Amino acid sequence: MRSLLPTRGQIPTPTRLLLTLLILVALFIPSPFVILAPGTPQNVLGSAIKISGTKTYPTSGKLSVTSVMVTDPDSYITGFDIFYGWIDNKRAVLPRQEVYPDGETAAEAVKQGAVEMNGSQINATAAALSYLGYTSASKLAVVDVNKDSKAQDVILVDDQVLTINDRKFENTTDLLQFLDSKKPGEFVSVKVNRQGVGELTKKIALSARDDGSAFIGINIQEQFVFPFDVKIKLEETGGPSGGLIFAIGVVEKLTAEDLIRSRNIAGTGTITTSGNVGPIGGIAEKIIGARDFGVDIFFTPVENCQDISNIEELGKGKGAKAMKIVPVATLTEAISVLKLPENSKFPTCKSYA
């Protein structure tokens, strides 16, 4: 007699083995993703900032650059790594193309990060000295040339950019705004001063970024003749996001007033030579790293407030003391916040919104 009870479906043994094999393969084959995790904040008030040729003042407390640990573009990221990144609330998993340009190698990423870091240190010094009332002569110099652009072998590293389309630019911000009005394929006339050669004028067709915007293909930095020597060096960190903290550190060392007041301060943000603070990536991971480091005040660029809806809650953490997350748009705003009494009402992302 046949049973009328439902029976459990049986998967043939070969099929089960195949499914098991496919799952194992999916967990261990490389995937086009990168993993982000909080880095350890690095205090810049020690030997990271060295100033000579003028009077400096003692500092107290900590002023730290925050960072994000990111797997490099050549890393072997498996499905298991991605799964672990998803369940760990301190990590983030992103498509590789959102972090690294297509085809970029680990060596190229390190080189680009070093160039950006150097640029941020120059900008930070210029912004800090300008805030303090110093004036510094400057020029726009080529520090890198994109090998896939039309500028390759036409413009050289160390060329000084004099004009573009007969227009002189005082800083890279104005130059980039000018290029925003151009389209890929258009020609621009670039006048440079080349060491040992003199002035040259080159016509270059603009290349296209992935988003369709135009670029020349040269990385330009403002180079300054400062009234005294400022050296900034931070190991194992690249990119431009330390600019704001570097600038605050220079101001702190050149100011008789103790701005840090033995507190644990940290933050992030790019900076222009005029002191404007710009947005960065990995803001959530940087906040988590600062919170776990016991930071009292964390400076974030105003434009990053829109990236995280629970930005205030991130500062509270679990079992950790509340950390004030303070959005700023300029170096002047950040210094003003540091001068506030402890019981003052600090700006928040909600107040900006």
QUIZI-V405614 format. One record per helix or strand of 3 or more residues. SS is the DSSP state (A for helix, B for strand). FROM is the first residue (numbers start at 1). TO is the last residue. If there is no record, write none. Layout:
BEGIN
ss=<SS:SS>
from=<FROM:FROM>
to=<TO:TO>
END
This chain:
BEGIN
ss=<A:B:B:B:B:A:B:A:A:B:B:A:B:B:B:B:A:B:B:A:B:A:A:B:A:A>
from=<13:33:49:62:68:79:91:96:106:137:160:172:187:198:218:229:243:264:276:283:297:302:311:324:331:349>
to=<28:38:52:65:70:87:95:98:131:145:164:179:194:205:225:232:253:267:278:292:301:307:316:328:338:352>
END
